[in-house]
Amino acid sequence: MAPSFLSLASLYSFYLRHCFTSSGLSQKTINVGDETTIHFWAPTQLRQSKPNLVFIHGFGPVSLWQWRQQVQFFAPDFNLYVPDLIFFGDSTTKSSERSEIFQAESVAKLLETLGVEKYSLVGTSYGGFVSYHIARMFPERVEKVVIASSGVNMKKKNNEELVKKAKLEKIDDLMLPQKPSDLRALLGVAVSKPSLLMVPDFFLNDIINKLFAENRNKKVELLSGLTIGQDGSVNISPLQQDVLLVWGDKDQIFPLEMAKDLQGLIGKNVRLEIIKDTSHVPQIENAAEFNEIIKNFLGASP
């Protein structure tokens, strides 16, 4: 493994931290209950006049790598809270719980501990599962919900088809790559124009070591602990809040048809916005359109 000063991933992490701090956020770690510790980014100076907005990351790198362009865009007009989910970064627990419901309860406890009484949620992929459960369990706290690229209506066969498409044996080989070929398989289904497929192995190994290797065994347990997608049925309780679904038209992890089906299941007031020529990470591939769509939904004017 290359030392940090030779690691492009480490250097880019320094840049990302600068982006967060220059947007008025600082990183903190607090205990949530007796067993769980959450690392998160929050406003350095809280403004009571601003609404509260929570960004919840997907499986993969920590939140720092997933929400940079959203933090810079929304920070002027929102109090932003950007947690790292349990076993990502410095967030951890001694509990044996591994479900996305436990993740949701932990994020809700974090916000309650911070005195954040009302907030809207933006969750992508696995973070969309977590956001859904927060909104379902705490309707009195959650104002609006954005679920991006997140098959809350996933069935067991969807995972099986995805692994087959990626030409791998298990879902954790795809979501938690251990070698360059695994990472190339992930990029092949996650982004519409996977330019990283052409980069040399040493660079991909650097990404794997810096962004995917930490707590890998625990993250495998998180995948096994999912309550969503464990059988052939869909069990969704409609949300009370206004819901926005944002999807890339080329998403291969949760294909667009899943979004159209989800629109009729997840609530009464549901909008679906499709971003062309993007795949599973439209917040990165076309951040400008992604941000504008969410801004319009939230009714704010960053």
Beta strands, then each sheet from edge to edge (+ up, - down):
strand 1: 25-32
strand 2: 36-43
strand 3: 52-56
strand 4: 79-83
strand 5: 92-93
strand 6: 119-124
strand 7: 142-148
strand 8: 242-248
strand 9: 270-275
sheet 1: 1+ 2- 4+ 3+ 6+ 7+ 8+ 9+
sheet 2: 1+ 2- 5+
end
